[in-house]
Amino acid sequence: MRILFASSEAFPLVKTGGLGDVSSSLPAALKRRRQDVRLVLPAYPRAASRLADPTRLPGPADAPWSLIQGYLPGTSVMVYLVDWPRYFERDGDPYRATDGSDWPDNPQRFAAFASAVASMSVDEAQLDWMPEVLHLNDWQTGLVPVYLRDHPRRPPIVFTIHNLAYQGLFPAETRHALGLPEDLWHMEALEFHNQLSFMKGGLVFSDLITTVSPTYAREIQTPEQGMGLDGVLRARASSLHGILNGVDYREWNPEKDGYLDTHYSADDLSGKAQNKASLQRELRLPEREDIMLLGHVGRMVSQKGIDLLLEACAPLLAAGRMQLVLVGNGDRGFEDWARSLAYDHPEACSTVIAYNEGLAHRVEAGADAFLMPSRFEPCGMNQMYSLRYGTPPIVHATGGLADTVIDANPATLGDRTATGFCFLPADTAALTRAIERALALFDEPGQERWRSMMRNGMGRDFGWNTSSAAYLDLYRSLRA
C-alpha cells in the first residue's frame, strides 16, 4: 500500500519529543511489513544535513519550494524534505528560535508545509507517485485536509493526535493572512473561541482520527481532558481509535544499546549495577549500590508533573533516603527549581538542564526506578523504555501510563505480574506514597521481589509489531 506519512519531526533527523520517535519508528515498522510508506517533513537545516543519500527534486512547476529526497538513516524508508527556505532555513528547533520564543510566523510556516503535503498527495509534485492513504500528525499538519477538502483526487486521510494540549491556536485575523475561505470560519470548522485552530482542521476534515493510547482516546472525550475539543471528539467518536505507540527496540535495548558501556538482560542483571555506578560517576554522585537512584528525563513543564516531583523528592533527599537524577529543559521557573534542588543536595541530586540522547539512555539503564508523574500523558514513551531497561516506573495512572504499567500491590507481587508503581490522584502526597512504596520494596533484604518486578517489565513487549498491524488495518478499511 502507498502511504504518505507527514510530520513536523522524525528522529534522528530532528526531534523535540515523542512525536519525533513515533514518526520514524512507525514508518519503519510499516516498511518492514512491505508497505510503500514515505515520510515527508520540512527541510530544517539539521534534517537536511542528516538525511541519507540526499538528492534534489524540482517540485511543482513555478512553486516556491522543491524537495530533497533521501532515506531515514538506518532504514529503507524514503524521505521527502520540503525545501522552502523562507520558512525553514533558519536556526533553532522546528517551532522556536534560539532564544526559546515561538517563531512569530509559525502559522505561515506550517500552512506552507501543509500546502506542499497537499500537493504531493494528489501527485502535483512531479513524483509520479500518489498515496492511497495520507497519514497526518498533530496540529502542524492540520490544514492539509482543509486544503484537500474539495479536491477530486483527495486520498483517504488519517489524523493522529499526539498531544491535544498543543492545538496550533492563532489569532482570528491569521485566517486572512493565510487566505482561508470565510466559509470555514464557524465553530464546526476552524473557529475555536474566536481563534484559528489548526488542530480542528485535522479533527473535522479527516476520515479517521487516532490517538496514541486507548485510555487517552477515552479521556479526551471528557471535559476534564478534552481541552475544549471534547464535543468535537464525541461527535466523531465512531471514527476515533486509540492505538498504543510502540517502542523501537533497535534503539532502546539494554542488551546492545550503543550508549552503554555495559550491556545486560533479564537473564543476567549484573550489568545493571555497573550502569548505576557509571551514571553516579558521570553525574558526580557518591557511588552507592545500597541507596535507590531515581531518574527522570523529560520536558520541565506542568503537564509532566515536574513540580510534583520536585516537591515530593525534596524531603526524601534531605533525609538521605534516595538519590535523584533530573535531565531535561522547559519552563525557566522549573529549570531554576531543579537546579536549586541539586544545589541544596549536592551529594544526592544531579540536574542536567538539556536534552541529551545518550544521557537519556544511560539514565534508563543506571536508575533503579524512573519517575513519571505526568498530570496527563497521551501515551508516554519513557515508561516503556524503563520497563525494557529493568527500571520500574513510578507513574500517575493516566493515559498511556495506565495502559502500560501494572501497579505493585500484594496481588500483583504475589502472582509476579507487577511492573511498576501507579498513583492517584495527581498530587504531591500520592506521589510521595508511591515513592515510599518503591523504597520499601527496594530495601527488602535480598531484593527478590524487586528483581522479579524488574524481569516482569523487561519481558513486556511494546514493540511496533502489534501497533503497526492495527494502523495497517485502519488504512485498509479506508482504502476499501
Salt bridges, closest charged atoms under 4 A:
ASP21 OD2 - LYS15 NZ 3.12
ASP36 OD1 - ARG38 NE 3.16
ASP83 OD2 - ARG56 NH1 2.78
ASP93 OD2 - ARG96 NH2 2.78
ASP105 OD2 - ARG90 NH2 2.97
GLU124 OE2 - HIS151 NE2 3.42
GLU132 OE1 - ARG2 NH1 3.77
GLU132 OE2 - ARG479 NH1 3.18
ASP150 OD2 - ARG149 NE 3.99
GLU182 OE2 - ARG175 NE 3.08
GLU182 OE2 - HIS176 ND1 3.61
ASP183 OD1 - ARG149 NH2 3.12
ASP207 OD2 - ARG154 NH1 3.01
ASP230 OD2 - ARG234 NH1 2.72
ASP248 OD2 - ARG250 NH2 3.01
ASP257 OD2 - HIS361 ND1 2.63
GLU282 OE1 - ARG362 NE 2.88
GLU287 OE1 - ARG281 NH1 3.23
ASP290 OD2 - ARG288 NH2 2.90
ASP307 OD2 - ARG375 NH2 2.80
GLU335 OE1 - ARG332 NE 3.76
ASP336 OD1 - ARG339 NH1 3.00
GLU357 OE1 - LYS15 NZ 3.41
GLU357 OE2 - HIS361 NE2 3.29
ASP368 OD2 - LYS276 NZ 2.65
GLU377 OE1 - LYS304 NZ 2.94
ASP407 OD1 - ARG437 NH2 3.04
GLU436 OE1 - ARG321 NH2 2.92
GLU444 OE2 - ARG449 NH2 2.52
GLU448 OE2 - ARG416 NH2 3.71
